[in-house]
Amino acid sequence: MALSKNDRRQRIKNRIRKIVSGTASQPRLAVFRSNKEIYAQLVDDVTGVTISAASSRDKDISSATGSKIEIATLVGQSVTVKALNASVDTITYDNGDYLYHGRVKSLAEGAREAGLKF
C-alpha cells in the first residue's frame, strides 16, 4: 500500500526530529512554509518553549514588496534580530520536511547574513 503525501511528510519530519533538537543555549530554528507565507521560530525542545518567532505576516515584513524569496530573506533577518535580543547567537537548523532550496534556503541565508551561527 502506498503512503499518502501527508504520511510521507510526517515520516521525513520524524526522521529529522530524532536527530535535530534544540536547547536553551542552542535552540532549533524550525521553518514552516505554506504556499503563501513562511514562518520561523526558535524552539527550546528541552522545556518546550518558543524563544522567538518571525513570519511573513509580521507588520514590518508584510508591508514589504518583492518576491516570496526576498520576503523569506527578510523573515530570516527578523528572526535573527529577535534571537540576538534574546542573547542567542548559535542555533541548529531544522527545515522540517522541506528541501533546502528556494524560500527555505533564502530564509537560512538571511539568518546567516544577519549574524546567526548554524
C-alpha positions as CSV (number, residue, x, y, z in Angstrom):
1,M,0.0,0.0,0.0
2,A,1.4,3.4,-1.0
3,L,1.8,6.1,1.6
4,S,-0.3,9.3,1.3
5,K,1.6,12.6,0.8
6,N,0.9,13.6,4.4
7,D,2.2,10.2,5.8
8,R,5.4,10.5,3.7
9,R,6.0,14.1,5.0
10,Q,5.4,13.0,8.6
11,R,7.9,10.2,8.3
12,I,10.5,12.6,7.0
13,K,9.8,15.0,9.8
14,N,10.1,12.3,12.4
15,R,13.4,11.1,11.0
16,I,14.8,14.6,11.2
17,R,13.5,15.3,14.7
18,K,15.2,12.2,16.0
19,I,18.5,13.9,15.2
20,V,17.8,17.6,15.5
21,S,16.9,19.0,18.9
22,G,17.2,22.5,20.5
23,T,18.4,23.6,23.9
24,A,18.2,26.9,25.7
25,S,21.7,27.8,24.6
26,Q,21.4,26.4,21.1
27,P,17.7,26.4,20.1
28,R,16.3,24.8,17.0
29,L,15.3,27.2,14.1
30,A,12.1,25.5,12.8
31,V,10.8,26.6,9.4
32,F,7.2,26.2,8.1
33,R,6.4,27.1,4.6
34,S,2.9,27.4,3.2
35,N,2.0,28.3,-0.4
36,K,1.7,31.9,0.5
37,E,3.6,32.6,3.8
38,I,6.8,31.4,5.6
39,Y,7.3,31.1,9.3
40,A,10.3,30.6,11.5
41,Q,10.6,30.1,15.2
42,L,13.4,29.4,17.7
43,V,12.4,26.5,19.9
44,D,13.9,25.1,23.1
45,D,12.9,21.5,22.9
46,V,14.0,20.6,26.5
47,T,11.4,22.9,28.1
48,G,9.1,23.1,25.1
49,V,9.2,26.8,24.8
50,T,9.3,29.1,21.8
51,I,12.0,31.7,22.4
52,S,11.2,33.9,19.4
53,A,9.4,33.8,16.1
54,A,9.0,35.7,12.9
55,S,6.8,35.3,9.8
56,S,6.0,36.9,6.6
57,R,2.7,38.0,8.2
58,D,4.5,40.4,10.7
59,K,3.6,44.0,10.2
60,D,7.0,45.2,9.2
61,I,7.5,42.4,6.8
62,S,4.1,42.1,5.2
63,S,4.3,45.8,4.1
64,A,7.5,45.0,2.2
65,T,7.2,44.3,-1.6
66,G,9.2,41.8,-3.5
67,S,9.2,38.2,-4.4
68,K,8.5,35.4,-1.9
69,I,12.2,34.6,-1.9
70,E,13.1,38.2,-0.9
71,I,10.4,38.2,1.8
72,A,11.8,34.9,3.2
73,T,15.2,36.6,3.4
74,L,13.6,39.4,5.5
75,V,12.0,36.8,7.8
76,G,15.4,35.2,8.3
77,Q,16.9,38.6,9.2
78,S,14.0,39.4,11.5
79,V,14.2,36.1,13.5
80,T,18.0,36.8,13.8
81,V,17.4,40.2,15.3
82,K,14.9,38.7,17.8
83,A,17.3,35.9,18.6
84,L,20.2,38.2,19.3
85,N,18.0,40.3,21.6
86,A,17.3,37.1,23.5
87,S,21.1,36.5,23.7
88,V,21.1,33.6,21.3
89,D,23.7,33.5,18.6
90,T,24.1,29.8,17.8
91,I,21.3,27.6,16.5
92,T,20.5,24.2,15.0
93,Y,18.6,24.4,11.7
94,D,15.5,22.4,11.1
95,N,13.9,22.8,7.7
96,G,11.4,20.2,8.5
97,D,10.5,18.1,5.5
98,Y,11.2,20.9,3.0
99,L,14.1,20.7,0.6
100,Y,16.9,23.2,1.3
101,H,16.0,25.2,-1.8
102,G,14.1,28.3,-2.7
103,R,12.4,30.1,0.1
104,V,13.7,27.8,2.8
105,K,17.3,28.3,1.6
106,S,16.7,32.1,1.4
107,L,15.5,32.3,5.0
108,A,18.6,30.4,6.2
109,E,20.9,32.6,4.2
110,G,19.2,35.7,5.5
111,A,19.6,34.5,9.1
112,R,23.3,33.7,8.5
113,E,23.9,37.2,6.9
114,A,22.3,38.9,9.9
115,G,24.6,37.1,12.3
116,L,23.3,33.7,13.4
117,K,25.7,30.8,13.5
118,F,24.5,27.4,12.4
